[in-house]
Amino acid sequence: MDAVTDPTLLDGTALRTAYRLRELSPVEVTSALIRRIEALEPVLNAFIIVDRAGAVRAAEASAARWARGEPLSALDGVPVTIKDNVLWAGHPMRRGSRTAPETPAGESAPAVERLLAAGAVPLGKTTMPEFGWKGIGDSPLTGITRNPWNTSVTTGGSSAGAAAAAALNLGVVHLGTDGAGSIRIPASFCGVFGIKPSFGRVPAYPPSAFAAVSHLGPLSRTVRDAAVMVQILAGPDPRDITASHAPLPDLLEGLESGIRGLRVAWSPRLGYVERLDPEVEALTAAAARRFEALGAHVEEADPGFADPTGILNPLWWTGAWAALRTIPEDRWGEMDPGFVRAALRGREVTGADFAMALNARGPLHAAMARFHERYDLLLTPTLATPAFETGHDTPPDGRFGDDWIGWSPYSYPFNLSLQPAASVPCGLTAGGLPVGLQIVGPMMREDLVLRAARAFEEAHPWSFIDRPRGT
């Protein structure tokens, strides 16, 4: 069945057209999607909550607005999902942990409020590793979330369920979070688009344990759908003292402008990455060369900063400890042992060490600002490896060590530098697994990142699947 006969395969642009022409209603689409989720979820395990009744109510309200010709926004009637570390009133926020209460939240996060106010139809909450501490898609609470491209390999994380749902279009746009790559990692492994906007562009409340490096943003099958979501989510909120007041340009107005004349740097190893899968390197290098065919001036250049793992680790471990210390010690045995180990390392980080790491972001941010005086965009691989077997935090052959940061050296530097970064699918390995190309832009230039991603998407459309594939 194709998108002509199956409304669950349509993107947001096609849905809006169908709603306007009264060829489909939000109720039809939502009901079909719920049936599809119910059929695929036993294999996929991407949702911790599916709010069937609430989704239908929201779809009915949207259908009435479309019938009057009064949609609230470009997301009115468009099905969305919410990651389970984002508050959604009336639903619990478990964050992948058995220790989290099942009590429904009394309020919604600013991002969720804006989605609801825009008329989006929330289908449910998606899975994540415990407290979002790692780039893998499993947790003690929900178990393993499966990668639709091959159910024996990981989705990546921490926006694991969001990426798996996006890959199968179980919802059109999916709200994720990204503290060290948590949108871009699963986007790369699952063959979808994901963008981490500039720090503070989308307000965060309540702040996560990893608030110093945490961003909210979308995952989707198409760049345009992600741009629509960012446009709606962006803007300050008084509950987030770090939220940016910088004006957001119209992300859709210039989306189709192309990249002719842009200065683009290709950095396959950032100057310090030692281990990179050969297939990933070949596919991402070929993708970088395609930017030349689109009219950009591309040259190989490294941004000029040293490996920032030493900056990330104190911030990351301290965040883990901030979460763990709120949980009674007699319950630690119910938790991901890796998370507990990371948190206990955070317990040993001194206040001075934390402050030094926090301040060390400044020189990295400045280095990238200087770099972007010469280059409009930076391209890198999104990850150093394709997806690997579930049940492991790192590839089991040991080539990247025993820390998940070892195979994701390209993502977290740009959480530390605070700037926007996206992952676009750029091909499949010989084994049929997706690979992502990372596009990094100057601070507050989501419009430029999205424009480049859209140009690449249009010239080199990526592959989609509509059913999970086995081993």
Salt bridges, closest charged atoms under 4 A:
GLU38 OE2 - ARG52 NE 2.52
ASP51 OD2 - HIS91 NE2 2.83
GLU70 OE1 - ARG68 NE 2.99
ASP76 OD2 - ARG65 NE 2.80
ASP84 OD1 - LYS125 NZ 3.13
GLU107 OE1 - ARG239 NH1 3.64
GLU113 OE1 - ARG239 NH2 2.79
ASP138 OD1 - LYS134 NZ 3.01
ASP178 OD1 - ARG184 NH2 2.91
ASP237 OD1 - ARG239 NE 2.91
GLU256 OE2 - ARG224 NH2 3.05
GLU256 OE2 - ARG454 NE 2.99
GLU274 OE1 - ARG275 NH1 3.90
ASP277 OD2 - ARG399 NH1 3.50
GLU281 OE1 - ARG269 NH2 3.22
GLU334 OE2 - ARG331 NE 2.85
ASP336 OD2 - LYS134 NZ 3.07
GLU348 OE2 - ARG347 NE 3.75
ASP376 OD1 - ARG263 NH2 3.28
ASP393 OD1 - LYS134 NZ 2.87
ASP397 OD2 - ARG399 NE 2.68
GLU446 OE1 - ARG201 NH2 3.14
ASP447 OD1 - ARG445 NE 2.85
GLU457 OE1 - ARG454 NH1 3.11
